């Protein structure tokens, strides 16, 4: 995480320095278009693009951390870990907890369906069943808990 912050900070500092370089070159040239002002503008464009890439990478990192935290919370809630640590009981919502393995299987099934919908396959669950076993609410592991 620190490397992402450092990369973003460095890219920002270089971008600001390039902007200052454009202003200085323009001032020295009296507002005229010169090879120096063109070089400063080109450097500014490059630094702007690098800064944008750093911002995109930082945003991707933040999103991945948010998803990981959300997934961990979901697993904790579904398996009863969150309730057990808070109140000492198995589940506060009245539903029996499910296993983390089964939750992961269901999550993968949902992801497959989302991908199929995004790609417009229209096959839905029928095409999903070709890739892996379909969801079965009677799965013995869920019933046992």
Secondary structure, DSSP 8 states (H G I E B T S, - for coil): -HHHHHHHHHHHHHHHHHHHHHHHHHHHTTT---HHHHHHHHHHHHHHHHHHHHHHHHHHHHHHHHHHHHHHHHHHHHHTHHHHHHHSSS-SSSS----HHHHHHHHHHHHHHHHHHHTT---HHHHHHHHS----TT-HHHHH-
